[in-house]
Amino acid sequence: MDDSKNEGYAEGEEPLHFYYNREERLRNAPRIVQEYYAGRGPRPVKGLFKVLVATRANRLMLFSLVACLLLVLFTSLLGGSDNKKQFGNIQAELSSFSFEDIVYVSLRLSPKQVSGQKQQAHSENVKVEFWTVDVDKQKSQTQTMTEIYSGNECFLRTKFSDYDILQVLADVEIAGKKQTLAASVQRR
C-alpha cells in the first residue's frame, strides 16, 4: 500500500476524498454567477464622479455632504462672531487670555474700514462694564471703565485674578448704543 496517500491517518483508516469539479459547480450555479465567471457580468463604474452619482443612494450621500459643507461655510462666514461688534463707524473687538492664574482682557476700538480705507469716527464717550463667567456659569467679577474715543485705535485693558474664569463679557456703550461682546478665555 502507498504510504504517501495515508499520511496523517491512522492505520486502516481511509483518507477522505474531495471531488471538486469547477465546471459542474458552475453549471449548477445561478445565471448571474455563470455570466460573472464568463466575463459578461456587470462592470464596475470607473471615475470618482461617476461612482458618486452611479446609484440613487450614492447621489443622496453626495447631496447630503454638499449640503452640510455649504451649511458650515455659510454659518462660519456669515454668522459673525460674538467678540466683534460695530457701533456706527467704530469697530469693537474683545479678546482675553489666561497666564499664571490671571486673566488679561483687552477691548480694541478702531475706525471701521471700508474698501481698505479707514473711516473717520467722531469723538465719543465709551463706557464698558467687563464681567466674567466662571465654571458654574455664574457672574463672578465685574469692572467698569470709561474712555473717550478720539477716532484713532485705542485699547481698554484690565485683568482679573481667578483661574476658574471661562468667558469674559463686556457691555459696551458708545453714543447711546449698547451691545454685549463675549470672548472665551484662551489658556496660555
PyRosetta script that sets phi, psi and omega in degrees:
from pyrosetta import init, pose_from_sequence

init()
pose = pose_from_sequence("MDDSKNEGYAEGEEPLHFYYNREERLRNAPRIVQEYYAGRGPRPVKGLFKVLVATRANRLMLFSLVACLLLVLFTSLLGGSDNKKQFGNIQAELSSFSFEDIVYVSLRLSPKQVSGQKQQAHSENVKVEFWTVDVDKQKSQTQTMTEIYSGNECFLRTKFSDYDILQVLADVEIAGKKQTLAASVQRR")
pose.set_psi(1, 147.1)
pose.set_omega(1, -177.4)
pose.set_phi(2, -81.6)
pose.set_psi(2, 117.6)
pose.set_omega(2, -177.7)
pose.set_phi(3, -73.6)
pose.set_psi(3, -22.9)
pose.set_omega(3, -177.8)
pose.set_phi(4, -68.8)
pose.set_psi(4, -27.8)
pose.set_omega(4, 178.0)
pose.set_phi(5, -75.2)
pose.set_psi(5, -31.2)
pose.set_omega(5, -175.2)
pose.set_phi(6, -96.6)
pose.set_psi(6, 10.0)
pose.set_omega(6, -178.4)
pose.set_phi(7, -65.4)
pose.set_psi(7, 129.0)
pose.set_omega(7, -179.2)
pose.set_phi(8, 90.9)
pose.set_psi(8, -0.5)
pose.set_omega(8, 178.8)
pose.set_phi(9, -115.6)
pose.set_psi(9, 152.1)
pose.set_omega(9, 177.9)
pose.set_phi(10, -70.4)
pose.set_psi(10, 160.9)
pose.set_omega(10, -178.3)
pose.set_phi(11, -65.8)
pose.set_psi(11, 132.1)
pose.set_omega(11, -179.6)
pose.set_phi(12, 87.8)
pose.set_psi(12, -4.4)
pose.set_omega(12, -179.2)
pose.set_phi(13, -93.0)
pose.set_psi(13, 135.7)
pose.set_omega(13, 178.9)
pose.set_phi(14, -81.1)
pose.set_psi(14, 135.4)
pose.set_omega(14, 175.0)
pose.set_phi(15, -68.8)
pose.set_psi(15, 151.3)
pose.set_omega(15, 178.6)
pose.set_phi(16, -74.9)
pose.set_psi(16, 142.0)
pose.set_omega(16, 177.8)
pose.set_phi(17, -113.9)
pose.set_psi(17, 129.3)
pose.set_omega(17, 176.2)
pose.set_phi(18, -106.1)
pose.set_psi(18, 124.5)
pose.set_omega(18, 178.7)
pose.set_phi(19, -106.9)
pose.set_psi(19, 104.5)
pose.set_omega(19, -178.3)
pose.set_phi(20, -123.6)
pose.set_psi(20, 122.7)
pose.set_omega(20, 178.0)
pose.set_phi(21, -128.1)
pose.set_psi(21, 111.4)
pose.set_omega(21, -175.1)
pose.set_phi(22, -62.5)
pose.set_psi(22, -42.4)
pose.set_omega(22, -179.7)
pose.set_phi(23, -62.8)
pose.set_psi(23, -39.4)
pose.set_omega(23, 179.0)
pose.set_phi(24, -66.7)
pose.set_psi(24, -41.1)
pose.set_omega(24, 179.8)
pose.set_phi(25, -65.3)
pose.set_psi(25, -43.5)
pose.set_omega(25, 179.9)
pose.set_phi(26, -68.3)
pose.set_psi(26, -31.5)
pose.set_omega(26, 178.7)
pose.set_phi(27, -66.1)
pose.set_psi(27, -31.8)
pose.set_omega(27, 179.3)
pose.set_phi(28, -91.0)
pose.set_psi(28, -4.2)
pose.set_omega(28, -178.1)
pose.set_phi(29, -77.5)
pose.set_psi(29, 161.4)
pose.set_omega(29, 176.2)
pose.set_phi(30, -62.8)
pose.set_psi(30, 159.9)
pose.set_omega(30, -176.0)
pose.set_phi(31, -58.4)
pose.set_psi(31, -40.3)
pose.set_omega(31, -178.2)
pose.set_phi(32, -64.2)
pose.set_psi(32, -34.8)
pose.set_omega(32, 177.8)
pose.set_phi(33, -70.2)
pose.set_psi(33, -40.8)
pose.set_omega(33, 178.5)
pose.set_phi(34, -61.7)
pose.set_psi(34, -42.8)
pose.set_omega(34, 178.8)
pose.set_phi(35, -66.2)
pose.set_psi(35, -38.4)
pose.set_omega(35, 179.9)
pose.set_phi(36, -62.0)
pose.set_psi(36, -46.1)
pose.set_omega(36, -179.1)
pose.set_phi(37, -71.8)
pose.set_psi(37, -23.0)
pose.set_omega(37, 177.7)
pose.set_phi(38, -82.8)
pose.set_psi(38, -8.9)
pose.set_omega(38, 178.8)
pose.set_phi(39, 90.9)
pose.set_psi(39, 10.4)
pose.set_omega(39, -179.4)
pose.set_phi(40, -104.6)
pose.set_psi(40, 11.3)
pose.set_omega(40, -177.4)
pose.set_phi(41, -74.3)
pose.set_psi(41, 180.0)
pose.set_omega(41, -179.6)
pose.set_phi(42, -66.0)
pose.set_psi(42, 138.5)
pose.set_omega(42, 179.8)
pose.set_phi(43, -91.5)
pose.set_psi(43, 140.0)
pose.set_omega(43, 177.3)
pose.set_phi(44, -68.6)
pose.set_psi(44, 145.2)
pose.set_omega(44, 179.3)
pose.set_phi(45, -73.3)
pose.set_psi(45, 134.8)
pose.set_omega(45, -178.6)
pose.set_phi(46, -109.6)
pose.set_psi(46, 146.4)
pose.set_omega(46, -179.0)
pose.set_phi(47, 102.0)
pose.set_psi(47, 136.9)
pose.set_omega(47, -175.3)
pose.set_phi(48, -62.8)
pose.set_psi(48, -50.0)
pose.set_omega(48, -177.3)
pose.set_phi(49, -67.0)
pose.set_psi(49, -38.3)
pose.set_omega(49, 179.0)
pose.set_phi(50, -63.4)
pose.set_psi(50, -35.9)
pose.set_omega(50, 177.5)
pose.set_phi(51, -67.5)
pose.set_psi(51, -39.9)
pose.set_omega(51, -177.6)
pose.set_phi(52, -68.2)
pose.set_psi(52, -23.3)
pose.set_omega(52, 179.8)
pose.set_phi(53, -115.5)
pose.set_psi(53, 12.3)
pose.set_omega(53, -175.3)
pose.set_phi(54, -68.2)
pose.set_psi(54, -39.9)
pose.set_omega(54, -178.2)
pose.set_phi(55, -123.0)
pose.set_psi(55, 166.5)
pose.set_omega(55, -179.6)
pose.set_phi(56, -63.0)
pose.set_psi(56, -40.7)
pose.set_omega(56, 179.9)
pose.set_phi(57, -64.5)
pose.set_psi(57, -40.3)
pose.set_omega(57, 178.0)
pose.set_phi(58, -65.2)
pose.set_psi(58, -40.1)
pose.set_omega(58, 178.2)
pose.set_phi(59, -64.1)
pose.set_psi(59, -40.9)
pose.set_omega(59, 178.5)
pose.set_phi(60, -63.7)
pose.set_psi(60, -42.1)
pose.set_omega(60, 178.6)
pose.set_phi(61, -64.8)
pose.set_psi(61, -42.8)
pose.set_omega(61, 177.9)
pose.set_phi(62, -62.2)
pose.set_psi(62, -44.9)
pose.set_omega(62, 178.5)
pose.set_phi(63, -61.3)
pose.set_psi(63, -42.2)
pose.set_omega(63, 179.0)
pose.set_phi(64, -62.7)
pose.set_psi(64, -43.5)
pose.set_omega(64, 178.9)
pose.set_phi(65, -63.7)
pose.set_psi(65, -43.0)
pose.set_omega(65, 179.7)
pose.set_phi(66, -66.1)
pose.set_psi(66, -40.8)
pose.set_omega(66, 179.1)
pose.set_phi(67, -63.2)
pose.set_psi(67, -44.0)
pose.set_omega(67, 178.4)
pose.set_phi(68, -63.8)
pose.set_psi(68, -42.0)
pose.set_omega(68, 178.5)
pose.set_phi(69, -61.6)
pose.set_psi(69, -45.3)
pose.set_omega(69, 179.1)
pose.set_phi(70, -64.6)
pose.set_psi(70, -38.8)
pose.set_omega(70, 178.4)
pose.set_phi(71, -63.4)
pose.set_psi(71, -44.1)
pose.set_omega(71, 179.0)
pose.set_phi(72, -64.6)
pose.set_psi(72, -44.6)
pose.set_omega(72, 178.5)
pose.set_phi(73, -63.5)
pose.set_psi(73, -42.4)
pose.set_omega(73, -179.7)
pose.set_phi(74, -61.9)
pose.set_psi(74, -47.4)
pose.set_omega(74, -178.4)
pose.set_phi(75, -70.1)
pose.set_psi(75, -34.4)
pose.set_omega(75, -179.4)
pose.set_phi(76, -74.8)
pose.set_psi(76, -34.6)
pose.set_omega(76, -178.6)
pose.set_phi(77, -83.0)
pose.set_psi(77, -40.0)
pose.set_omega(77, -173.9)
pose.set_phi(78, -104.2)
pose.set_psi(78, -6.7)
pose.set_omega(78, -176.5)
pose.set_phi(79, -70.5)
pose.set_psi(79, -23.9)
pose.set_omega(79, -177.4)
pose.set_phi(80, 72.8)
pose.set_psi(80, 164.7)
pose.set_omega(80, 179.7)
pose.set_phi(81, -118.5)
pose.set_psi(81, 155.0)
pose.set_omega(81, -178.1)
pose.set_phi(82, -75.3)
pose.set_psi(82, -15.3)
pose.set_omega(82, -176.2)
pose.set_phi(83, -96.3)
pose.set_psi(83, 3.5)
pose.set_omega(83, 178.1)
pose.set_phi(84, -129.5)
pose.set_psi(84, 133.0)
pose.set_omega(84, 178.1)
pose.set_phi(85, -142.6)
pose.set_psi(85, 157.9)
pose.set_omega(85, 177.8)
pose.set_phi(86, -108.8)
pose.set_psi(86, 137.5)
pose.set_omega(86, 173.3)
pose.set_phi(87, -125.8)
pose.set_psi(87, 80.5)
pose.set_omega(87, -176.0)
pose.set_phi(88, 65.6)
pose.set_psi(88, -116.5)
pose.set_omega(88, 179.1)
pose.set_phi(89, -92.7)
pose.set_psi(89, 10.5)
pose.set_omega(89, -178.7)
pose.set_phi(90, -113.3)
pose.set_psi(90, 130.7)
pose.set_omega(90, 177.1)
pose.set_phi(91, -106.9)
pose.set_psi(91, 130.3)
pose.set_omega(91, 179.6)
pose.set_phi(92, -114.3)
pose.set_psi(92, 137.8)
pose.set_omega(92, 179.1)
pose.set_phi(93, -137.6)
pose.set_psi(93, 126.7)
pose.set_omega(93, -178.9)
pose.set_phi(94, -104.5)
pose.set_psi(94, 135.6)
pose.set_omega(94, 175.4)
pose.set_phi(95, -140.8)
pose.set_psi(95, 153.6)
pose.set_omega(95, 179.5)
pose.set_phi(96, -152.5)
pose.set_psi(96, 147.8)
pose.set_omega(96, 174.9)
pose.set_phi(97, -149.6)
pose.set_psi(97, 159.0)
pose.set_omega(97, -178.1)
pose.set_phi(98, -112.2)
pose.set_psi(98, 137.3)
pose.set_omega(98, 176.9)
pose.set_phi(99, -148.1)
pose.set_psi(99, 119.1)
pose.set_omega(99, 179.4)
pose.set_phi(100, 50.9)
pose.set_psi(100, 58.7)
pose.set_omega(100, 176.1)
pose.set_phi(101, 62.9)
pose.set_psi(101, 15.9)
pose.set_omega(101, 175.8)
pose.set_phi(102, -124.0)
pose.set_psi(102, 132.7)
pose.set_omega(102, 178.0)
pose.set_phi(103, -100.1)
pose.set_psi(103, 120.4)
pose.set_omega(103, 178.7)
pose.set_phi(104, -98.4)
pose.set_psi(104, 130.9)
pose.set_omega(104, -176.2)
pose.set_phi(105, -122.6)
pose.set_psi(105, 138.3)
pose.set_omega(105, 179.8)
pose.set_phi(106, -137.8)
pose.set_psi(106, 130.4)
pose.set_omega(106, 173.8)
pose.set_phi(107, -112.5)
pose.set_psi(107, 117.4)
pose.set_omega(107, -178.4)
pose.set_phi(108, -100.7)
pose.set_psi(108, 126.3)
pose.set_omega(108, 175.6)
pose.set_phi(109, -112.6)
pose.set_psi(109, 126.6)
pose.set_omega(109, -178.6)
pose.set_phi(110, -144.5)
pose.set_psi(110, 156.9)
pose.set_omega(110, 177.6)
pose.set_phi(111, -68.6)
pose.set_psi(111, 145.5)
pose.set_omega(111, 179.9)
pose.set_phi(112, -67.3)
pose.set_psi(112, 137.9)
pose.set_omega(112, 178.3)
pose.set_phi(113, -104.1)
pose.set_psi(113, 129.4)
pose.set_omega(113, 176.2)
pose.set_phi(114, -124.2)
pose.set_psi(114, 119.5)
pose.set_omega(114, -179.4)
pose.set_phi(115, 54.2)
pose.set_psi(115, 41.6)
pose.set_omega(115, 177.8)
pose.set_phi(116, 78.9)
pose.set_psi(116, -4.5)
pose.set_omega(116, 179.9)
pose.set_phi(117, -102.1)
pose.set_psi(117, 131.2)
pose.set_omega(117, 176.2)
pose.set_phi(118, -79.7)
pose.set_psi(118, 131.9)
pose.set_omega(118, 177.7)
pose.set_phi(119, -89.1)
pose.set_psi(119, 143.1)
pose.set_omega(119, 179.5)
pose.set_phi(120, -76.6)
pose.set_psi(120, 133.4)
pose.set_omega(120, 177.2)
pose.set_phi(121, -112.0)
pose.set_psi(121, 147.9)
pose.set_omega(121, 178.6)
pose.set_phi(122, -77.2)
pose.set_psi(122, 162.6)
pose.set_omega(122, 174.3)
pose.set_phi(123, -67.1)
pose.set_psi(123, 130.9)
pose.set_omega(123, -177.1)
pose.set_phi(124, -137.0)
pose.set_psi(124, 147.3)
pose.set_omega(124, 171.9)
pose.set_phi(125, -79.5)
pose.set_psi(125, 134.8)
pose.set_omega(125, -179.3)
pose.set_phi(126, -120.0)
pose.set_psi(126, 126.6)
pose.set_omega(126, 175.7)
pose.set_phi(127, -121.7)
pose.set_psi(127, 127.2)
pose.set_omega(127, -176.9)
pose.set_phi(128, -128.1)
pose.set_psi(128, 132.1)
pose.set_omega(128, 172.3)
pose.set_phi(129, -116.2)
pose.set_psi(129, 111.3)
pose.set_omega(129, 176.9)
pose.set_phi(130, -89.0)
pose.set_psi(130, 137.0)
pose.set_omega(130, 172.1)
pose.set_phi(131, -145.2)
pose.set_psi(131, 152.8)
pose.set_omega(131, -172.9)
pose.set_phi(132, -111.8)
pose.set_psi(132, 155.6)
pose.set_omega(132, 176.6)
pose.set_phi(133, -121.4)
pose.set_psi(133, 126.3)
pose.set_omega(133, -177.2)
pose.set_phi(134, -93.7)
pose.set_psi(134, -171.8)
pose.set_omega(134, -176.2)
pose.set_phi(135, -64.8)
pose.set_psi(135, -22.2)
pose.set_omega(135, 178.3)
pose.set_phi(136, -89.8)
pose.set_psi(136, 10.9)
pose.set_omega(136, -179.5)
pose.set_phi(137, 61.9)
pose.set_psi(137, 30.7)
pose.set_omega(137, 179.8)
pose.set_phi(138, -108.6)
pose.set_psi(138, 147.0)
pose.set_omega(138, 175.3)
pose.set_phi(139, -70.5)
pose.set_psi(139, 122.4)
pose.set_omega(139, -173.0)
pose.set_phi(140, -109.5)
pose.set_psi(140, -43.9)
pose.set_omega(140, -176.8)
pose.set_phi(141, -139.6)
pose.set_psi(141, 150.5)
pose.set_omega(141, 175.7)
pose.set_phi(142, -135.7)
pose.set_psi(142, 152.4)
pose.set_omega(142, 173.7)
pose.set_phi(143, -145.4)
pose.set_psi(143, 141.1)
pose.set_omega(143, 179.6)
pose.set_phi(144, -117.5)
pose.set_psi(144, 138.1)
pose.set_omega(144, 179.4)
pose.set_phi(145, -136.0)
pose.set_psi(145, 150.0)
pose.set_omega(145, 172.7)
pose.set_phi(146, -129.2)
pose.set_psi(146, 150.0)
pose.set_omega(146, -177.2)
pose.set_phi(147, -155.6)
pose.set_psi(147, 155.9)
pose.set_omega(147, 173.7)
pose.set_phi(148, -105.6)
pose.set_psi(148, 117.7)
pose.set_omega(148, 178.9)
pose.set_phi(149, -85.6)
pose.set_psi(149, 122.3)
pose.set_omega(149, -173.8)
pose.set_phi(150, -99.0)
pose.set_psi(150, 2.2)
pose.set_omega(150, -179.7)
pose.set_phi(151, 107.1)
pose.set_psi(151, -14.9)
pose.set_omega(151, 176.6)
pose.set_phi(152, -100.9)
pose.set_psi(152, 164.9)
pose.set_omega(152, 179.1)
pose.set_phi(153, -62.5)
pose.set_psi(153, 133.5)
pose.set_omega(153, 176.0)
pose.set_phi(154, -144.1)
pose.set_psi(154, 160.3)
pose.set_omega(154, -177.5)
pose.set_phi(155, -124.9)
pose.set_psi(155, 140.0)
pose.set_omega(155, 170.1)
pose.set_phi(156, -113.9)
pose.set_psi(156, 118.7)
pose.set_omega(156, -174.7)
pose.set_phi(157, -123.4)
pose.set_psi(157, 147.3)
pose.set_omega(157, 175.4)
pose.set_phi(158, -153.7)
pose.set_psi(158, 174.9)
pose.set_omega(158, 177.8)
pose.set_phi(159, -144.2)
pose.set_psi(159, 152.2)
pose.set_omega(159, 178.4)
pose.set_phi(160, -124.9)
pose.set_psi(160, 140.8)
pose.set_omega(160, -177.4)
pose.set_phi(161, -106.5)
pose.set_psi(161, 83.8)
pose.set_omega(161, 177.0)
pose.set_phi(162, -163.5)
pose.set_psi(162, 125.5)
pose.set_omega(162, -177.8)
pose.set_phi(163, -84.0)
pose.set_psi(163, -6.8)
pose.set_omega(163, -179.6)
pose.set_phi(164, -89.7)
pose.set_psi(164, 5.7)
pose.set_omega(164, -178.6)
pose.set_phi(165, -76.8)
pose.set_psi(165, 127.7)
pose.set_omega(165, 178.5)
pose.set_phi(166, -100.2)
pose.set_psi(166, -32.8)
pose.set_omega(166, -172.9)
pose.set_phi(167, -146.5)
pose.set_psi(167, 146.9)
pose.set_omega(167, 175.6)
pose.set_phi(168, -118.2)
pose.set_psi(168, 133.2)
pose.set_omega(168, 176.8)
pose.set_phi(169, -118.6)
pose.set_psi(169, 150.5)
pose.set_omega(169, 179.5)
pose.set_phi(170, -135.8)
pose.set_psi(170, 123.1)
pose.set_omega(170, 171.3)
pose.set_phi(171, -89.9)
pose.set_psi(171, 109.5)
pose.set_omega(171, -175.6)
pose.set_phi(172, -106.7)
pose.set_psi(172, 129.2)
pose.set_omega(172, 177.6)
pose.set_phi(173, -122.9)
pose.set_psi(173, 117.9)
pose.set_omega(173, 178.7)
pose.set_phi(174, -130.9)
pose.set_psi(174, 123.8)
pose.set_omega(174, 177.4)
pose.set_phi(175, 54.0)
pose.set_psi(175, 41.7)
pose.set_omega(175, 176.9)
pose.set_phi(176, 79.6)
pose.set_psi(176, -3.2)
pose.set_omega(176, 179.3)
pose.set_phi(177, -101.8)
pose.set_psi(177, 126.2)
pose.set_omega(177, -175.0)
pose.set_phi(178, -118.2)
pose.set_psi(178, 132.0)
pose.set_omega(178, 177.4)
pose.set_phi(179, -140.4)
pose.set_psi(179, 156.1)
pose.set_omega(179, 179.3)
pose.set_phi(180, -109.8)
pose.set_psi(180, 129.6)
pose.set_omega(180, 176.3)
pose.set_phi(181, -109.6)
pose.set_psi(181, 147.9)
pose.set_omega(181, -179.6)
pose.set_phi(182, -134.2)
pose.set_psi(182, 140.3)
pose.set_omega(182, 177.4)
pose.set_phi(183, -141.8)
pose.set_psi(183, 131.4)
pose.set_omega(183, 175.3)
pose.set_phi(184, -74.5)
pose.set_psi(184, 145.5)
pose.set_omega(184, 179.9)
pose.set_phi(185, -79.3)
pose.set_psi(185, 124.1)
pose.set_omega(185, 177.6)
pose.set_phi(186, -92.3)
pose.set_psi(186, 129.8)
pose.set_omega(186, -179.5)
pose.set_phi(187, -84.8)
pose.set_psi(187, 130.9)
pose.set_omega(187, 178.4)
pose.set_phi(188, -127.7)
pose.dump_pdb("model.pdb")
